[in-house]
């Protein structure tokens, strides 16, 4: 959460996707204007110059708006995905005694990946500081309850993570942030290959023709596509405020 | 990129130089006539753009240089896997790798063929990109390479890769991890060429997939690497390569930013913050420093990569 002093609970969260609205609001506040609280609808407001990365941090249970027009917004987008992955593998590992993942090598691989994703998540959270989006609520249903479901969902998440970073690199304006994303995405690629190889039978699945095209290129997805694919597993509503900017 | 970004990207050193050159011009001193003309006729944005760090560091020539560099690496890899799988246009290479090829399982051959397919596709794609960028692709043939690392002798320290599966997989891991680190090191030079950057990233993650599956194959055969396909510390898990091959293998995981680096920098909108990921709270419950090093791959510089591949590129070893 951002600095509590900067947060004000008000009405329609959608209003705050507009910088102008937010400026008016803050101006009203500064002039002692009154605020109407609409029942059941809450949003919190950052300050009006996007120095928190344009992230609107809602109360728990509220929607998260990702404003992707800045590097901070893109890093928050990555942080959201790392939260999802870390939570997934944490649950998979916790259920080893019941989900049928008994092979020592498979357990070691999934535990390693859990560690890496937790580290990615915690590192990005620390890097984002006050600009970090809140903890997301997730629901994996039965995806962690059996070996096949867990591995197939892991494959989905890793391939999605690779495509997300590949697609978002162009939106990063700062070379350090681009390098940081590069340091993470190849590890996601390694995870994807290993999970796919576990599931595979021919030896080609680690970088199968379903994810690597005839030009030898991995996938690169736009944030909207990635968030839509991740949506079934995230109970927190995530919406894109401002679009990513080249 | 908007004007604000352009202005914020001006290197303070360059700005200082601009001011000093302006002063020089005002004094009618030693500045070249060409520079004086450029400054006189250029609009302010043009001059700023010319001297902006962003643009300064990433000219079209820079992009072309990255493409040519990648083209060498992809040709090296493509010719290597062609030789391994017996589809090289050099019958000598096909014959050389026949002993180790005979030891591969059907599945292992399929994995190598899949990797080969991608490397060949990368060569084709990069060749097109180089021509599109106004460059001339170098002319590589099988004879351009020596996979024993002997700079053309055919008897270098990696000769055992032609007969020993474990050694072959070790060599493949070395090539793939070098490729991953090489692309990562060049990404920053492409930051203002979105199309080329995206393609480079899309190749980069494919190389990472290759590296991981090779590492997983090695782990399955007992080599001291993680089955998760990730790099622990700066460990190659490769030992016993005859000199100077072992030092070369070790250098793949070393460099200015070695693979065991745990400090990573993010720009938060106002400042660069470097965070030591090894000091994250509770890290001991999540694999400790080893896991931290595995969670982040590191870049190699172009010079570092060039030194690594030199013994495999005939005529390039000093």
Interface residues (C-beta under 8 A of the other chain):
Chain A: X51 X53 X70 X71 X72 X75 X105 X108 X109 X111 X112 X113 X114 X115 X116 X118 X119 X120 X122 X123 X126 X127 X128 X129 X131 X162 X165 X166 X167 X169 X170 X172 X173 X174 X175 X176 X177 X178 X179 X180 X182 X183 X184 X185 X186 X187 X188 X189 X190 X191 X192 X193 X194 X197 X202 X203 X204 X206 X207 X208 X212 X214 X215 X216 X217 X218 X219 X220 X245 X246
Chain B: X1 X2 X5 X106 X107 X108 X109 X110 X111 X113 X114 X115 X117 X118 X119 X120 X121 X122 X124 X125 X180 X183 X184 X187 X188 X191 X194 X197 X198 X199 X201 X202 X203 X204 X205 X206 X207 X208 X209 X210 X211 X212 X213 X215 X216 X219 X220 X226 X227 X228 X229 X230 X264 X265 X266 X267 X268 X269 X270 X272 X273 X275 X277 X280 X281 X282 X283 X286 X287 X291 X292 X294 X295 X296 X297 X298 X299
